[in-house]
Amino acid sequence: LGSDPAPGCRNERCNENYSTDFIYNLYSEEGKGVFDCRKNVLGHMQQGGSPTPFDRNFGTKMGAKAVAWITGKIKECSRHGRIFANTADSACLLGMRKRSLLFQPIAELRQQTDFEHRIPKEQWWLRLRPILKILAKYNIELDTSETAHLEHLTRKILVPEATL
């Protein structure tokens, strides 16, 4: 935004004390040994560029879904003023799976994650490798335009038979 009051502020009306850096540092300090923290900005998630209306709408939908989920979990897990979040599905990650937003328990994701490289152990696109190898060896001509022979047609006008 044109003239941010402080670097890292994401909204022109935000308090300059609560910048992205401050929130990151707070969670990093409080979560030592329990969880790690990373900064995430919508523009960075989409590999640069300005967020489009679709990105903003999708982010709003994900935020609303997350708030609805956590509100439901608090109601479900609270007893006598205390919250008991001790089941596997009480710690979930909201993500996209096969064109739908799903909450997946972190315990399940732990088995599917390569923590050293911070990537999934199985990547869907790796199954395409055999096809890519075949296509790499296949000799094709890149010109895909069709050629055809055009003929000019003349329309014969039928003249009514004249009386002879």
Disulfide bonds with the S-S distance in Angstrom:
none
